[in-house]
Amino acid sequence: MDILATFGLFVGSLIANTLASLAGGGAGLLQLPLLLFLGLTFSIALATHKVASVALGLGAALKHWRSGNLDPALTLYVVLAGAAGVITGANLILFVPGPLAEALLGALIIALGLYSRMRKSLGQDADPKHRDTLGLVVGCIGLSVIGILNGSLTAGTGLFVTLFLVRWFGLDYKQAVALTLVSVGIFWNGLGAITLAVAGADIYWPWIPALLVGSLLGGYLGAYMADKYSNQLIKVAFEWLTFAIGLKLLWSAW
């Protein structure tokens, strides 16, 4: 890559990951299409994006940990609950028709945004719930299903985890975003990248440095903004990003 193309890749990664870090997911909205536009095949672009997204989680984790927004026990629970789903999804994506999957995912993501929009008080204040055995089992099933989506389709699945944590476990948006970025960004995406590589998808290493720097800086910047501003602003950012990603996926499928 020449210097101009490398800079463009860095800027695209920085913007995508800053928005994702603020809203709790959606880095693939810009980053994955950018890799496809530059000539990578879907499987290689997906694996390359997932490697870079680990840096998003690391950048966000650094800020959120210092701010006290992370619950270590709940983070470990989310990581383990979705691990099997991520591995399953990463293997399934090699056989699922892309346009159909993108259309269904786009419709679901728009539904998430509409649901959050209609619930004005959603995620504004923490209200811990479903921490008993039954609640944790149901939560594990839900996170495993989302893990399948994360392993197979990269755009917007972190938004599912964010809203699930708000709705089922009663986290506010700041807590949910922090937990999503660490568990999904570092561990789910890292596991997905490894699984895709083992399944035969290559990673395009020459582009990784620019993507890693953009993801790391974007993750920290978005986490800084999420910690500084109110839950209401994060909720609005989440909703607008769901609409943008959902429409983008529907357009691509069409």
Stockholm file with secondary structure:
# STOCKHOLM 1.0

chainA/1-254         MDILATFGLFVGSLIANTLASLAGGGAGLLQLPLLLFLGLTFSIALATHKVASVALGLGAALKHWRSGNLDPALTLYVVLAGAAGVITGANLILFVPGPLAEALLGALIIALGLYSRMRKSLGQDADPKHRDTLGLVVGCIGLSVIGILNGSLTAGTGLFVTLFLVRWFGLDYKQAVALTLVSVGIFWNGLGAITLAVAGADIYWPWIPALLVGSLLGGYLGAYMADKYSNQLIKVAFEWLTFAIGLKLLWSAW
#=GR chainA/1-254 SS CCHHHHHHHHHHHHHHHHHHHHHTCCTHHHHHHHHHHTTCCHHHHHHHHHHHHHHHHHHHHHHHHHHTCCCHHHHHHHHHHHHHHHHHHHHHTTTSCHHHHHHHHHHHHHHHHHHHHHCTTTTSSCCCCCCSHHHHHHHHHHHHHHHHHHHHCCSSHHHHHHHHHHHHHCCCHHHHHHHHIIIIIIIIHHHHHHHHHHHTCCCCGGGHHHHHHHHHHHHHHHHHHHHHSCHHHHHHHHHHHHHHHHHHHHHHHC
#=GC SS_cons         CCHHHHHHHHHHHHHHHHHHHHHTCCTHHHHHHHHHHTTCCHHHHHHHHHHHHHHHHHHHHHHHHHHTCCCHHHHHHHHHHHHHHHHHHHHHTTTSCHHHHHHHHHHHHHHHHHHHHHCTTTTSSCCCCCCSHHHHHHHHHHHHHHHHHHHHCCSSHHHHHHHHHHHHHCCCHHHHHHHHIIIIIIIIHHHHHHHHHHHTCCCCGGGHHHHHHHHHHHHHHHHHHHHHSCHHHHHHHHHHHHHHHHHHHHHHHC
//
